[in-house]
């Protein structure tokens, strides 16, 4: 069953203030993530905000203006803070609200904190300028920065009791959460391809770029030159992302209603973003593709109604048949 807080003392004023800080960070900085976690009950929303605030800190170090040596030092400091959380060595009056909130969340839910170590490992790959020859290479990075987040989130969501034929499927919940994270990250990579290239980062596999005649330099230069099949490249990656979504969505029937709604909302926003990219591939070379606020809100409502979860359940049943 999903974890509960029954039998645990109420959060102190200091802990509630720390959660409030993390929720403010999430509300102001998470473009798509916040739509999903609004659908959760308070204790899960607080825990997810703590995870987001810590993850955001790690990402901001990697994307910030500091020289690489300073970034490496800051990331190691962040890893040391995570070790304190893992050891339960964070006092409620600690001056770092993210540490206080994450420590309390980890005492409330079975969060696999090693996933945050993986996130730091992924950002270290960015700082060190890693590039990726194949999709298998890129998957390693995506699992660190996104698959791990899926597994961390599952620690907060929990899974519903599953017996009989579905029990074996439920045992793969962590795998599905990881795969859904890969789908979201690959969508992110397509959306941000020009911005990343302008910052000297190329995530798309080199063998895919070569297959479609696309040089990394063109990704930051605007319209694709004659002879480069940029649309073909994007459609190739979109098909890969759709396959990952199809596999990852098998997680939804294993979650309680509100956790499933949260995941359906976040994933639904990215799937619609993927649709837009597929319809107009070169739009990503002109700037960031995004969804209007009203469309994101519609996806969130659809997730809360259970429409996406029921659709996935029917598709899964058909595949089994």
The 8 nearest C-alpha neighbors of each residue, nearest first, counted from 0:
[[1, 159, 160, 158, 2, 157, 3, 255],
 [0, 2, 157, 158, 156, 159, 3, 255],
 [3, 1, 108, 157, 0, 4, 155, 156],
 [2, 4, 5, 1, 107, 108, 42, 0],
 [3, 5, 7, 6, 107, 2, 42, 8],
 [6, 4, 7, 3, 8, 2, 9, 107],
 [5, 7, 4, 8, 3, 9, 107, 2],
 [8, 6, 4, 5, 9, 107, 10, 3],
 [9, 7, 10, 6, 4, 5, 11, 107],
 [8, 10, 11, 7, 4, 6, 12, 15],
 [11, 9, 14, 15, 8, 12, 13, 103],
 [10, 12, 14, 13, 15, 9, 91, 8],
 [11, 13, 15, 14, 16, 10, 17, 91],
 [14, 12, 16, 11, 15, 91, 17, 92],
 [13, 15, 17, 11, 16, 12, 10, 100],
 [14, 16, 18, 12, 17, 13, 19, 11],
 [17, 15, 19, 13, 14, 18, 12, 20],
 [18, 16, 96, 14, 20, 100, 15, 19],
 [19, 17, 15, 21, 20, 100, 16, 45],
 [20, 18, 16, 22, 17, 21, 15, 23],
 [19, 21, 23, 17, 18, 22, 16, 24],
 [22, 20, 18, 24, 23, 48, 19, 49],
 [21, 23, 25, 19, 48, 24, 20, 26],
 [22, 24, 26, 20, 21, 25, 27, 19],
 [25, 23, 21, 22, 27, 26, 28, 52],
 [26, 24, 22, 29, 23, 28, 27, 48],
 [25, 27, 23, 24, 28, 33, 22, 29],
 [26, 28, 24, 25, 23, 29, 30, 22],
 [29, 27, 25, 24, 26, 30, 23, 55],
 [30, 28, 25, 32, 33, 31, 26, 27],
 [29, 31, 32, 28, 33, 27, 34, 26],
 [32, 30, 33, 29, 34, 265, 268, 35],
 [31, 33, 29, 34, 35, 265, 30, 36],
 [34, 32, 36, 35, 31, 29, 26, 37],
 [35, 33, 32, 37, 31, 36, 299, 265],
 [34, 36, 261, 264, 265, 33, 37, 32],
 [35, 37, 38, 33, 39, 261, 44, 34],
 [38, 36, 35, 39, 34, 33, 44, 261],
 [37, 39, 36, 261, 35, 257, 260, 40],
 [40, 38, 44, 36, 37, 257, 43, 258],
 [39, 41, 43, 42, 44, 38, 257, 37],
 [42, 40, 44, 43, 45, 39, 46, 37],
 [41, 43, 45, 44, 40, 46, 4, 39],
 [44, 42, 46, 45, 41, 40, 39, 47],
 [43, 45, 41, 47, 39, 42, 46, 36],
 [46, 44, 48, 42, 43, 47, 18, 41],
 [45, 47, 104, 43, 49, 48, 44, 42],
 [46, 48, 50, 44, 49, 45, 43, 51],
 [49, 47, 51, 45, 22, 21, 46, 50],
 [48, 50, 46, 52, 101, 47, 51, 21],
 [51, 49, 47, 53, 48, 52, 54, 46],
 [50, 52, 48, 54, 49, 53, 55, 47],
 [53, 51, 55, 49, 54, 21, 50, 48],
 [54, 52, 56, 50, 55, 51, 97, 49],
 [55, 53, 51, 57, 56, 52, 50, 58],
 [56, 54, 58, 52, 57, 53, 51, 59],
 [55, 57, 53, 59, 54, 58, 52, 60],
 [56, 58, 54, 60, 55, 59, 53, 119],
 [59, 57, 55, 61, 60, 56, 62, 54],
 [60, 58, 62, 56, 61, 57, 63, 55],
 [59, 61, 63, 57, 58, 62, 70, 56],
 [60, 62, 58, 59, 63, 122, 126, 57],
 [63, 61, 59, 60, 58, 64, 126, 125],
 [62, 64, 60, 59, 61, 65, 70, 58],
 [63, 65, 66, 62, 60, 61, 70, 67],
 [64, 66, 63, 69, 70, 67, 60, 68],
 [67, 65, 69, 68, 70, 64, 63, 71],
 [68, 66, 70, 69, 126, 71, 65, 127],
 [69, 67, 71, 70, 66, 72, 65, 73],
 [68, 70, 72, 71, 67, 66, 65, 73],
 [71, 69, 67, 73, 72, 68, 60, 65],
 [70, 72, 74, 68, 69, 73, 67, 75],
 [71, 73, 69, 75, 70, 74, 76, 68],
 [74, 72, 76, 70, 75, 71, 69, 77],
 [75, 73, 77, 71, 76, 72, 70, 78],
 [74, 76, 78, 72, 77, 73, 79, 71],
 [77, 75, 73, 79, 74, 78, 72, 80],
 [76, 78, 74, 80, 75, 79, 73, 81],
 [77, 79, 75, 81, 80, 76, 74, 82],
 [78, 80, 82, 76, 77, 81, 75, 83],
 [81, 79, 77, 83, 82, 78, 76, 84],
 [80, 82, 78, 84, 83, 79, 85, 77],
 [81, 83, 85, 79, 80, 84, 86, 78],
 [84, 82, 88, 86, 80, 81, 85, 87],
 [83, 85, 81, 87, 102, 86, 82, 88],
 [84, 86, 82, 83, 87, 81, 112, 88],
 [85, 87, 83, 88, 84, 82, 89, 81],
 [88, 86, 84, 85, 89, 83, 102, 90],
 [87, 89, 83, 86, 84, 90, 85, 102],
 [90, 88, 87, 84, 83, 99, 93, 91],
 [91, 89, 93, 92, 88, 99, 87, 102],
 [90, 92, 93, 99, 13, 14, 89, 11],
 [91, 93, 90, 94, 13, 99, 89, 14],
 [94, 92, 90, 95, 91, 89, 99, 96],
 [93, 95, 96, 92, 99, 98, 91, 90],
 [94, 96, 98, 93, 97, 99, 17, 92],
 [97, 95, 17, 99, 98, 100, 94, 20],
 [96, 98, 100, 99, 95, 101, 49, 53],
 [97, 99, 101, 96, 95, 100, 102, 84],
 [100, 98, 96, 102, 97, 101, 91, 17],
 [101, 99, 97, 103, 17, 18, 102, 98],
 [102, 100, 104, 49, 98, 103, 99, 97],
 [103, 101, 105, 84, 99, 100, 104, 98],
 [102, 104, 106, 100, 105, 101, 99, 107],
 [105, 103, 101, 46, 107, 106, 102, 108],
 [104, 106, 102, 108, 103, 107, 110, 101],
 [107, 105, 103, 104, 108, 102, 109, 87],
 [106, 108, 104, 105, 103, 4, 109, 3],
 [107, 109, 105, 110, 155, 106, 104, 2],
 [110, 108, 154, 105, 111, 155, 107, 106],
 [109, 111, 154, 108, 105, 112, 151, 155],
 [112, 110, 113, 151, 114, 109, 154, 150],
 [113, 111, 114, 115, 110, 151, 85, 116],
 [112, 114, 116, 115, 111, 117, 147, 151],
 [113, 115, 147, 117, 112, 116, 111, 151],
 [116, 114, 118, 117, 113, 112, 119, 147],
 [115, 117, 113, 119, 114, 118, 120, 78],
 [118, 116, 143, 120, 114, 115, 119, 121],
 [117, 119, 144, 115, 143, 121, 120, 116],
 [118, 120, 116, 122, 117, 121, 123, 115],
 [121, 119, 117, 123, 118, 122, 116, 124],
 [122, 120, 143, 118, 124, 123, 119, 144],
 [121, 123, 125, 119, 124, 120, 61, 126],
 [122, 124, 126, 120, 125, 121, 127, 119],
 [123, 125, 121, 127, 122, 129, 126, 128],
 [126, 124, 122, 128, 123, 127, 129, 121],
 [127, 125, 123, 128, 124, 61, 67, 122],
 [126, 128, 124, 125, 129, 123, 67, 122],
 [129, 127, 125, 126, 124, 130, 200, 199],
 [128, 130, 124, 127, 125, 131, 126, 200],
 [131, 129, 202, 128, 201, 132, 200, 204],
 [132, 130, 204, 136, 137, 133, 205, 202],
 [131, 133, 205, 204, 206, 136, 130, 134],
 [134, 132, 204, 136, 135, 131, 206, 137],
 [133, 135, 137, 136, 204, 138, 132, 131],
 [134, 136, 138, 133, 137, 139, 132, 131],
 [137, 135, 133, 134, 138, 131, 139, 132],
 [136, 138, 134, 140, 139, 131, 135, 141],
 [139, 137, 141, 135, 140, 136, 142, 134],
 [138, 140, 142, 137, 141, 136, 143, 135],
 [139, 141, 143, 137, 138, 142, 121, 144],
 [142, 140, 138, 144, 143, 145, 139, 181],
 [141, 143, 146, 139, 140, 145, 144, 147],
 [144, 142, 117, 118, 121, 140, 141, 147],
 [143, 145, 118, 141, 121, 142, 147, 146],
 [146, 144, 180, 148, 147, 142, 141, 143],
 [147, 145, 177, 142, 180, 149, 148, 181],
 [146, 148, 114, 150, 145, 149, 143, 142],
 [149, 147, 151, 145, 146, 150, 152, 114],
 [150, 148, 176, 146, 152, 177, 147, 180],
 [149, 151, 153, 147, 152, 148, 176, 173],
 [152, 150, 148, 154, 153, 149, 110, 111],
 [151, 153, 149, 155, 154, 150, 148, 156],
 [152, 154, 156, 150, 155, 151, 157, 149],
 [153, 155, 110, 152, 151, 109, 157, 156],
 [154, 156, 152, 153, 108, 157, 43, 110],
 [157, 155, 153, 154, 258, 1, 152, 158],
 [156, 158, 1, 153, 154, 155, 2, 0],
 [159, 157, 254, 253, 1, 0, 160, 156],
 [160, 158, 0, 254, 253, 255, 161, 1],
 [161, 159, 0, 158, 162, 253, 166, 1],
 [160, 162, 166, 165, 159, 169, 163, 253],
 [163, 161, 166, 165, 164, 160, 167, 169],
 [162, 164, 165, 166, 161, 167, 168, 160],
 [165, 163, 166, 162, 167, 168, 161, 169],
 [166, 164, 168, 163, 167, 162, 161, 169],
 [167, 165, 162, 169, 161, 168, 164, 163],
 [166, 168, 170, 169, 165, 164, 171, 163],
 [167, 169, 165, 170, 166, 171, 172, 164],
 [170, 168, 166, 171, 172, 167, 165, 253],
 [169, 171, 167, 168, 172, 166, 173, 174],
 [170, 172, 174, 169, 168, 173, 175, 167],
 [173, 171, 175, 169, 174, 170, 250, 176],
 [174, 172, 176, 175, 171, 150, 177, 153],
 [175, 173, 177, 171, 172, 176, 178, 150],
 [176, 174, 247, 178, 172, 177, 173, 250],
 [177, 175, 149, 173, 179, 174, 178, 150],
 [176, 178, 146, 174, 180, 149, 175, 179],
 [179, 177, 175, 181, 247, 180, 176, 243],
 [178, 180, 247, 182, 176, 181, 177, 244],
 [179, 181, 146, 145, 177, 183, 178, 149],
 [182, 180, 178, 184, 179, 183, 146, 141],
 [183, 181, 179, 240, 243, 185, 180, 184],
 [184, 182, 186, 180, 181, 185, 187, 179],
 [185, 183, 187, 181, 186, 182, 145, 188],
 [184, 186, 188, 187, 182, 183, 181, 240],
 [187, 185, 183, 189, 184, 188, 190, 273],
 [188, 186, 184, 190, 185, 189, 191, 183],
 [187, 189, 185, 191, 186, 190, 192, 184],
 [190, 188, 186, 192, 187, 191, 185, 283],
 [191, 189, 187, 188, 192, 283, 287, 288],
 [192, 190, 188, 194, 189, 193, 195, 187],
 [191, 193, 189, 195, 194, 188, 190, 196],
 [194, 192, 219, 196, 218, 284, 195, 191],
 [195, 193, 197, 191, 196, 192, 198, 219],
 [196, 194, 198, 200, 192, 197, 193, 191],
 [195, 197, 200, 199, 193, 219, 198, 194],
 [196, 198, 194, 219, 195, 199, 193, 200],
 [199, 197, 195, 196, 200, 194, 193, 219],
 [198, 200, 196, 197, 195, 201, 128, 194],
 [201, 199, 196, 195, 198, 202, 128, 197],
 [202, 200, 196, 203, 130, 195, 215, 199],
 [201, 203, 204, 200, 130, 131, 188, 137],
 [202, 204, 201, 205, 131, 208, 207, 188],
 [205, 203, 133, 132, 131, 207, 206, 134],
 [204, 206, 132, 208, 207, 209, 131, 203],
 [205, 207, 209, 204, 208, 132, 133, 210],
 [208, 206, 210, 204, 205, 209, 211, 232],
 [209, 207, 213, 205, 206, 210, 211, 212],
 [210, 208, 212, 206, 207, 211, 213, 205],
 [209, 211, 207, 208, 212, 206, 213, 232],
 [210, 212, 228, 209, 208, 213, 232, 227],
 [213, 211, 227, 209, 210, 208, 228, 214],
 [212, 214, 208, 227, 211, 209, 215, 229],
 [213, 215, 216, 217, 208, 212, 209, 218],
 [216, 214, 217, 218, 213, 201, 196, 208],
 [217, 215, 214, 218, 219, 220, 196, 213],
 [218, 216, 220, 219, 215, 214, 223, 221],
 [217, 219, 193, 216, 215, 220, 196, 192],
 [218, 220, 193, 196, 197, 217, 216, 221],
 [221, 219, 217, 218, 216, 222, 284, 223],
 [220, 222, 284, 219, 285, 223, 218, 217],
 [223, 221, 224, 284, 220, 281, 285, 217],
 [222, 224, 227, 217, 229, 221, 225, 281],
 [225, 223, 227, 226, 222, 217, 228, 213],
 [226, 224, 227, 223, 228, 222, 212, 229],
 [225, 227, 224, 228, 212, 223, 213, 211],
 [228, 226, 212, 213, 225, 229, 224, 211],
 [229, 227, 211, 231, 230, 212, 226, 232],
 [228, 230, 232, 231, 227, 233, 223, 213],
 [231, 229, 233, 232, 280, 228, 234, 281],
 [230, 232, 234, 228, 229, 233, 235, 211],
 [231, 233, 229, 235, 230, 234, 211, 228],
 [234, 232, 230, 236, 235, 231, 237, 280],
 [233, 235, 237, 231, 236, 232, 230, 238],
 [234, 236, 232, 233, 238, 237, 231, 239],
 [235, 237, 239, 233, 238, 234, 240, 232],
 [238, 236, 234, 240, 239, 235, 233, 241],
 [239, 237, 241, 235, 236, 240, 234, 242],
 [238, 240, 236, 242, 237, 241, 243, 235],
 [239, 241, 237, 182, 243, 242, 238, 236],
 [242, 240, 244, 238, 243, 239, 237, 245],
 [241, 243, 245, 239, 240, 244, 238, 246],
 [244, 242, 240, 182, 246, 241, 245, 247],
 [243, 245, 241, 247, 246, 242, 182, 179],
 [246, 244, 242, 248, 243, 247, 241, 249],
 [245, 247, 243, 244, 248, 249, 242, 175],
 [248, 246, 179, 175, 244, 178, 249, 245],
 [249, 247, 250, 245, 246, 251, 244, 311],
 [248, 250, 247, 251, 246, 175, 252, 311],
 [249, 251, 248, 253, 175, 172, 252, 247],
 [250, 252, 259, 253, 249, 254, 308, 248],
 [253, 251, 254, 250, 308, 312, 249, 259],
 [252, 254, 251, 158, 250, 159, 169, 255],
 [255, 253, 158, 259, 252, 251, 159, 258],
 [254, 256, 258, 257, 259, 159, 158, 253],
 [255, 257, 259, 258, 260, 254, 305, 303],
 [258, 256, 260, 259, 39, 255, 38, 261],
 [259, 257, 261, 260, 255, 256, 156, 254],
 [260, 258, 254, 256, 262, 257, 251, 261],
 [259, 261, 302, 303, 257, 263, 258, 262],
 [262, 260, 35, 258, 264, 259, 263, 36],
 [261, 263, 259, 265, 264, 260, 266, 258],
 [264, 262, 260, 302, 266, 261, 267, 265],
 [263, 265, 299, 267, 302, 35, 261, 262],
 [266, 264, 35, 262, 268, 267, 263, 32],
 [265, 267, 269, 263, 268, 264, 262, 270],
 [268, 266, 270, 264, 269, 265, 263, 298],
 [269, 267, 271, 265, 266, 270, 295, 264],
 [268, 270, 272, 266, 271, 267, 273, 183],
 [271, 269, 273, 267, 272, 268, 266, 274],
 [272, 270, 274, 273, 268, 269, 267, 275],
 [271, 273, 269, 275, 270, 274, 268, 276],
 [272, 274, 270, 276, 271, 275, 277, 269],
 [275, 273, 271, 277, 272, 276, 278, 270],
 [276, 274, 278, 272, 277, 273, 279, 271],
 [275, 277, 273, 280, 279, 274, 278, 272],
 [276, 278, 274, 275, 280, 279, 273, 234],
 [279, 277, 275, 276, 274, 280, 273, 282],
 [278, 280, 276, 277, 282, 281, 275, 283],
 [281, 279, 276, 230, 282, 277, 233, 278],
 [282, 280, 283, 284, 279, 222, 230, 285],
 [281, 283, 285, 284, 280, 279, 286, 288],
 [282, 284, 281, 286, 285, 190, 287, 288],
 [285, 283, 221, 281, 282, 193, 286, 222],
 [286, 284, 282, 283, 221, 281, 287, 193],
 [287, 285, 283, 284, 288, 282, 193, 194],
 [286, 288, 283, 190, 191, 289, 285, 194],
 [289, 287, 190, 283, 286, 282, 290, 272],
 [288, 290, 287, 272, 291, 190, 275, 292],
 [289, 291, 294, 292, 295, 272, 288, 268],
 [292, 290, 294, 293, 295, 289, 296, 288],
 [291, 293, 295, 294, 296, 290, 297, 289],
 [294, 292, 296, 295, 291, 297, 290, 298],
 [295, 293, 297, 296, 291, 292, 298, 290],
 [294, 296, 298, 292, 297, 293, 268, 299],
 [295, 297, 293, 299, 294, 298, 292, 300],
 [298, 296, 294, 300, 295, 299, 301, 293],
 [297, 299, 301, 295, 296, 300, 264, 302],
 [298, 300, 264, 296, 302, 301, 297, 303],
 [301, 299, 303, 297, 302, 298, 304, 296],
 [302, 300, 298, 304, 299, 303, 306, 297],
 [301, 303, 260, 299, 264, 263, 305, 300],
 [304, 302, 260, 300, 305, 301, 299, 257],
 [305, 303, 301, 302, 306, 300, 260, 307],
 [306, 304, 308, 302, 303, 307, 309, 260],
 [305, 307, 309, 308, 304, 301, 310, 302],
 [308, 306, 310, 309, 305, 302, 311, 263],
 [307, 309, 311, 305, 310, 306, 251, 312],
 [310, 308, 312, 306, 311, 307, 305, 313],
 [309, 311, 307, 313, 308, 312, 306, 314],
 [310, 312, 314, 308, 309, 313, 315, 307],
 [313, 311, 309, 315, 310, 314, 316, 308],
 [314, 312, 316, 310, 311, 315, 317, 309],
 [313, 315, 311, 317, 316, 312, 318, 310],
 [314, 316, 312, 318, 317, 313, 311, 319],
 [317, 315, 313, 319, 314, 318, 312, 320],
 [318, 316, 320, 314, 319, 315, 313, 312],
 [317, 319, 315, 320, 316, 314, 313, 312],
 [320, 318, 316, 317, 315, 314, 313, 312],
 [319, 317, 318, 316, 315, 314, 313, 312]]
